[in-house]
């Protein structure tokens, strides 16, 4: 049952909206960081941002750009007080003759994930060497513009439908060069308790480049025991709760979101990476109907996989993770 009970705002096929707004969706943090810790995190994040400028300018289109961006993203998340935990999901595809799983396939892929926060591209690039698809507004933020652009980000203007074919072409070119690309097909952010539908458009880049799609589930948790195990490989059994503190929704501001994040203790970004999927048969040279059906099938399967990753093992506030 949805925890978001207010009415959905009007949306369109091109410019989707979510019903999430800060006043309704944000929960109080389980443990609040003290003023010294918050100040240290802000100072650390500023230092990482400033130190990244000369590195970003020197990188250009270097072959090492993806690796350096991954290390820098991990460092910035750590400075903000966000710990990264990754899991491998499993794939079970039934009832779809158009898409098949390719668990052993490596190489470039279109990574598709649910969208919660401005932290999401950082979390994705900290997990895998890739070029994230970011909204055009990011390109207008001082310092961030240079870091994102030099780090390989591709930009999309959500207000201009006419720009979409050009964005898909840029994604396709990057994929053909052997670079993975990360996109957020919901087209907008949700608070993390729910997610929207995956729009099929960006999946065309994977079809045109002949690369698989790799679904990725993102969620944020609070709890000292999240992802930590004992020597026997078992969970510590400490409390871990779904966190909406990092969400960036509605009329929220970047500053307010940053202040919430640095004020939250034991914040974890959990990433579940699923096996890649691809169409069951060649479609790149097919007609418009075949291509539309293929990208729609990819979108539906990827969305279903991500939804599975968001509900598996979900711990709500007040519940307990019990060691096996």
C-alpha positions in Angstrom: 0.0 0.0 0.0 1.3 3.4 -0.9 2.5 5.6 1.9 2.0 8.7 -0.3 -1.7 9.5 0.0 -2.0 12.9 -1.6 -3.1 13.3 -5.2 -0.7 12.9 -8.1 0.2 16.1 -9.9 -0.7 16.4 -13.6 1.9 14.9 -15.9 2.6 14.4 -19.5 4.2 11.7 -21.6 7.3 13.8 -21.9 7.6 15.6 -18.6 6.6 13.1 -15.9 5.9 14.2 -12.3 5.8 12.3 -9.0 3.5 12.8 -6.1 6.4 13.1 -3.7 6.9 16.4 -1.8 9.2 17.1 1.2 6.4 17.9 3.6 4.8 14.5 3.2 7.7 12.2 2.3 10.5 13.2 4.6 11.0 11.3 7.8 13.0 12.4 10.8 16.5 10.8 10.8 17.0 7.9 13.2 20.3 9.4 14.5 21.3 13.0 14.1 24.9 14.0 13.5 26.3 16.6 15.9 27.3 20.1 14.8 31.0 19.3 14.6 30.4 16.3 12.5 28.1 18.3 10.2 30.6 21.0 9.8 33.4 18.5 9.1 31.3 16.9 6.4 30.5 20.2 4.7 34.2 21.2 4.8 35.3 17.8 3.6 32.8 17.8 0.7 33.9 21.4 -0.3 37.5 20.2 -0.3 36.8 17.2 -2.5 34.9 19.4 -4.9 37.7 22.0 -5.2 40.4 19.3 -5.4 38.4 17.7 -8.2 38.5 20.8 -10.5 42.2 20.5 -11.6 41.9 16.7 -11.9 38.7 17.1 -14.1 40.4 19.7 -16.3 43.4 17.5 -16.8 41.5 14.3 -17.6 39.6 15.5 -20.7 38.7 12.3 -22.7 41.4 10.2 -21.1 40.9 6.5 -21.1 41.3 6.6 -17.3 38.4 9.1 -16.9 35.9 6.5 -15.8 38.2 5.0 -13.1 39.2 8.4 -11.8 35.6 9.6 -11.7 34.6 6.4 -9.8 37.3 7.0 -7.1 36.4 10.7 -6.8 32.6 9.9 -6.5 33.4 7.5 -3.7 35.5 10.1 -1.9 32.8 12.7 -2.2 30.1 10.3 -0.9 32.4 9.4 2.1 33.0 13.1 2.8 29.2 13.6 2.9 28.8 10.8 5.4 27.3 8.3 2.9 28.5 4.7 3.0 28.2 2.7 -0.2 27.0 -0.9 -0.1 26.6 -3.0 -3.3 24.8 -6.3 -3.9 24.4 -8.6 -6.9 20.8 -9.3 -7.8 19.5 -12.3 -9.7 17.3 -12.4 -12.8 14.2 -14.3 -13.4 12.3 -13.4 -16.6 9.0 -15.1 -17.3 6.3 -14.4 -19.8 8.5 -12.3 -22.1 9.5 -13.7 -25.4 11.2 -10.4 -26.4 13.9 -10.1 -23.7 16.4 -12.6 -22.3 18.9 -12.4 -19.5 22.6 -12.5 -20.3 24.2 -13.0 -16.8 27.7 -13.6 -18.0 27.9 -10.7 -20.4 30.4 -7.9 -19.5 31.5 -4.9 -21.4 29.6 -1.6 -22.1 26.0 -1.5 -21.1 23.1 0.9 -20.6 22.7 1.1 -16.8 19.1 2.1 -15.8 18.1 2.9 -12.2 15.3 4.4 -10.2 15.8 8.1 -9.3 15.6 9.4 -5.7 18.2 12.1 -5.3 20.8 14.3 -6.8 23.2 11.8 -5.2 22.1 9.1 -7.6 24.6 9.9 -10.4 27.4 9.9 -7.8 26.3 6.6 -6.4 26.1 5.1 -9.9 29.6 6.4 -11.0 31.0 5.3 -7.6 29.8 1.7 -8.4 30.7 1.4 -12.0 32.8 3.3 -14.6 30.1 5.0 -16.6 28.8 8.3 -18.1 25.7 9.4 -16.2 22.8 11.1 -17.9 22.0 14.3 -16.0 19.4 17.0 -16.3 20.5 20.2 -18.1 20.0 22.2 -14.9 23.1 20.5 -13.4 25.1 22.1 -16.2 24.2 25.5 -14.8 25.5 24.8 -11.2 28.9 26.5 -10.7 31.8 24.0 -10.2 29.4 21.1 -10.6 29.1 22.0 -14.3 32.9 21.6 -14.8 33.1 18.4 -12.7 30.1 16.7 -14.3 31.0 17.7 -17.9 34.7 16.7 -17.6 33.7 13.5 -15.7 31.7 12.4 -18.8 28.1 13.4 -17.9 25.7 13.7 -20.7 23.0 16.3 -20.3 19.3 16.2 -21.2 16.8 19.1 -21.3 13.6 17.6 -19.9 11.6 20.7 -21.2 12.5 20.1 -24.8 11.1 17.1 -26.5 12.9 18.0 -29.7 16.3 17.4 -27.9 15.6 13.8 -27.1 16.8 12.3 -30.4 20.1 14.1 -30.0 20.5 12.8 -26.5 19.8 9.3 -27.6 22.4 9.7 -30.4 25.0 10.9 -27.9 24.3 7.9 -25.6 24.5 5.6 -28.6 27.9 7.0 -29.7 29.3 6.6 -26.2 28.1 3.0 -25.9 29.6 2.2 -29.3 32.9 3.6 -28.1 32.8 1.0 -25.3 31.7 3.4 -22.5 28.8 2.4 -20.3 26.1 5.0 -19.8 23.8 5.4 -16.8 20.2 6.8 -17.2 17.2 7.3 -14.9 14.2 6.4 -17.1 11.5 7.6 -14.6 12.4 11.1 -15.8 11.9 12.6 -12.3 12.7 11.8 -8.7 10.7 9.9 -6.1 11.2 9.8 -2.4 12.4 6.2 -2.3 9.3 4.5 -0.8 7.8 4.2 -4.3 9.0 4.6 -7.9 7.6 5.6 -11.2 7.3 3.9 -14.6 10.3 3.6 -16.8 10.0 5.6 -20.0 11.2 3.6 -23.0 12.9 6.4 -25.0 16.4 6.0 -23.6 16.4 2.3 -24.2 16.7 3.0 -27.9 20.4 3.8 -27.3 21.1 0.3 -26.2 19.3 -1.1 -29.2 21.1 1.1 -31.7 24.5 0.4 -30.1 23.8 -3.4 -29.8 24.6 -3.4 -26.0 22.7 -5.0 -23.1 20.7 -3.1 -20.5 21.7 -3.6 -16.8 19.0 -2.8 -14.3 20.2 -1.2 -11.0 18.1 -0.6 -7.9 19.0 2.3 -5.6 17.8 2.9 -2.1 19.0 4.8 0.9 19.0 3.2 4.4 19.8 4.4 7.9 21.4 2.1 10.4 24.8 1.2 11.7 24.4 -2.4 10.8 23.4 -2.0 7.2 25.6 -4.1 5.0 28.0 -4.9 7.8 28.7 -8.6 8.6 30.4 -10.6 11.2 33.4 -12.8 10.6 31.0 -15.6 9.7 29.5 -13.5 7.0 26.2 -12.9 8.9 24.4 -9.6 9.5 25.1 -7.8 12.7 21.4 -7.6 13.5 21.4 -3.9 14.1 18.4 -1.8 13.1 18.3 -0.6 9.5 15.5 1.6 8.2 14.5 2.9 4.8 15.6 6.6 4.7 13.9 9.4 2.7 16.4 12.0 3.9 18.4 12.1 0.7 15.4 12.5 -1.5 15.3 15.5 -3.8 11.6 16.0 -4.7 9.0 18.6 -5.3 10.0 22.2 -4.5 13.0 21.0 -2.4 16.3 22.9 -2.8 19.8 21.6 -3.2 21.0 23.3 -0.1 18.2 21.9 2.1 18.9 18.4 0.7 22.7 18.7 1.4 22.0 19.9 5.0 19.7 16.9 5.6 22.3 14.5 4.3 25.2 15.7 6.3 22.9 15.8 9.4 22.0 12.1 9.1 24.2 9.5 10.8 24.7 6.0 9.5 23.4 6.8 6.0 23.9 4.1 3.5 23.4 4.1 -0.3 22.5 0.5 -1.2 23.0 -0.5 -4.8 21.7 -3.8 -6.3 23.1 -4.6 -9.7 21.1 -7.1 -11.7 22.3 -9.3 -14.6 22.1 -7.6 -18.0 19.2 -8.2 -20.4 18.9 -7.8 -24.1 16.3 -8.4 -26.8 15.9 -12.0 -27.9 17.0 -11.5 -31.5 18.3 -8.6 -33.6 16.2 -5.5 -33.8 18.6 -2.7 -34.7 17.7 -3.2 -38.4 14.0 -3.8 -37.8 11.1 -1.5 -38.6 9.7 1.2 -36.3 7.1 -1.1 -34.8 9.7 -3.8 -33.9 12.0 -1.3 -32.4 9.2 0.3 -30.4 8.2 -3.1 -29.1 11.7 -4.0 -28.2 12.5 -0.8 -26.2 9.1 -1.1 -24.4 9.8 -4.7 -23.5 13.3 -3.7 -22.2 11.8 -0.8 -20.1 9.1 -3.1 -18.5 11.6 -5.9 -17.7 14.2 -3.4 -16.3 11.5 -1.7 -14.2 10.3 -5.0 -12.8 13.8 -6.0 -11.8 14.4 -2.7 -10.1 11.1 -2.9 -8.2 12.2 -6.3 -6.9 15.5 -4.8 -5.7 13.6 -2.1 -3.8 11.3 -4.4 -1.8 13.6 -7.4 -1.2 14.7 -7.3 2.4 13.1 -3.9 3.0 13.3 -2.9 6.7 10.8 -0.2 7.8 11.4 1.9 11.0 10.8 -0.2 14.1 11.6 -3.5 12.4 14.8 -5.5 13.1 17.3 -7.2 10.9 17.7 -10.6 12.4 20.9 -12.6 11.9 20.3 -16.0 10.2 
